[in-house]
Amino acid sequence: MGAQTGILRSLVSGVADSVYELSGRLLTTVTAAYVAGGATLTVDGTHRWPSSGRIAVGGTTGFFSGTTATSLTGLTDEDGNVGLLVDVRAGAVVMDISRATTDLDDLRTAFIADLAVGADLTTLGRNYGVARPRGMNDTDYRGLVRAMAFMRKQTIHACTKVLDEVVGPGNYTLYEDLVSDPLVVHVILAAAPSTQFRGKSYLVGGEAQPQTGAFTVLVDYVPTVIYGIYADSDPFRVGANYAHRLIGGFTSVVEPTWYQTAAPTFTPAMEGRPCYLGAVYGHWYIVSYIDPLSVQLGWPQRNDGEVRTWEPDVLETDAVWFPEWVEGHRIAISGGLAGNNGVYVISEWLSKRRVRLAGAAFVTETDVTWELRPVFGAVAVVPGEIPDATNVAKVITAPQALPALMLIDYTTVPSAQAQADPGVDGNTAYPLYLFDQGAIIAALLDLVTAAGVQVVIETE
């Protein structure tokens, strides 16, 4: 049975709770006389008190840095000296004055646009019919609420006020063509050039250039990534990519993961590059350079696999990976449960995310680490392609003889690079995230334009 509390104490405690809810202040009483300069103040209790804060007691203020069930410890005065400046008698009231605002203050500010923050500001905006656009911070949204809450709609002035808050004055052009294009409001957003390319994307490719030599071409800018070189008569890129080295290789029955050539072809710099062996033998990566005549092919390790006890011979992946040609190749599983680890031949392609593995007897495990390893067998000729164009400054050297006129696809900054799957760390590749700022602006302007008026957003 818990301790009983008298009626008077219960009443006082209830009053104290009400005071706290209204004023945000906690109260307790001193139970043992305190001598100025002491580091500890003995009190009736510290239930709900913060672990550190500021107090007012005996006509002075100070700070505490710790609490026990019946004391405030680590006392200092306003100047940081140990202890309070005055003696305090037993029975004196101690007030917690740590909070800068009370609950009443917080309630009041939730209804004031200039002071409300976070969810309170969002609620305030909705009350005036101004929903917070996704991703908009408090400062911008607060200005939007102030602009849209009470202004007259269906005017150019209304559109201007919205655009001033969202994109800033001077960063747009607003016009209507009442004769040739009626009932349409055009907004042209100013371009925002800068030297920072992180978070931006660029449409690149198709730079037309003549050859400067049998294997060289001079481009307008210094490439960081060369995607392709095509004849100018091949704008849809269905023909030869002259940035790729063509290899008349063969596979090995002795080393089933090797790809080999009769003449020196490979270099250590080719490790990690893709190697395409056609529709029959598939897409691979050069996982290891062996010598100028040989490389080892495979896929990088991934950790998105899952196996289940009730499907003991099936591997399923989170992302889409498997083409039909993987049948007959091998899956290597490592780093997991001992009974699941091993190298298994793919006996059946089930879907782009599921394959059946011969001889497997899996038990349930998630985040399985796996990799695909080829089993080619000896084939006399297996044509392959490896990206192998290089550049020194603006001069690109191709591994094939170039046509007289060509289209070059390259980029000068590492932005918007495609990633193999969602699990790849994209920090070094500056991945592109699709976010249509124009859609938000159009939705906001639709709220302040007349019914039937279309808003068209364009960019310089």
Number of C-alpha atoms within 10 A of each C-alpha: 3 4 5 7 9 8 9 9 10 12 12 11 13 12 12 16 16 13 14 16 14 13 15 19 21 22 21 19 18 22 18 15 15 19 16 13 16 17 18 20 23 19 22 17 18 18 13 7 18 15 13 17 18 19 21 16 19 15 9 14 19 21 26 24 15 16 21 13 12 16 18 24 20 17 24 22 19 14 8 11 14 19 23 27 19 17 16 21 16 14 14 16 17 20 16 21 19 17 13 7 12 16 15 13 13 13 12 12 16 20 15 13 18 14 13 20 19 10 11 18 23 21 18 21 22 14 11 13 13 20 16 21 15 8 7 12 12 16 11 14 23 22 17 23 24 18 19 22 14 9 13 10 15 16 12 14 13 19 23 18 19 21 24 17 19 19 15 13 12 10 14 18 16 14 11 15 11 10 7 7 10 11 17 16 22 17 22 16 18 14 10 8 7 6 5 8 14 16 11 13 17 13 8 12 15 16 14 16 17 16 17 15 13 13 17 20 22 18 19 10 12 17 21 14 16 19 17 20 27 24 20 19 12 13 12 8 14 8 11 14 21 24 27 20 18 18 20 16 21 20 21 17 12 9 14 17 20 24 22 24 18 11 12 11 15 19 14 13 9 18 17 17 15 18 22 18 19 12 8 10 16 15 18 20 19 21 18 16 19 16 14 15 17 23 23 21 26 22 18 14 13 17 17 16 20 20 21 16 12 11 14 17 21 22 23 22 21 15 14 12 14 18 14 13 13 23 19 17 18 20 21 16 23 17 12 15 13 10 10 21 17 14 19 20 22 21 17 16 19 16 14 14 16 19 23 21 24 16 13 19 16 22 17 14 14 15 14 22 17 25 17 23 22 23 22 18 15 14 11 11 13 18 14 20 19 20 21 18 21 17 18 10 12 13 17 23 22 23 18 18 14 23 18 14 16 22 21 25 18 21 20 13 18 17 18 20 16 11 14 11 14 9 12 10 12 16 8 10 16 20 19 17 10 8 8 8 13 16 13 15 20 16 12 22 25 18 16 19 20 13 10 9 14 16 20 15 16 13 12 9
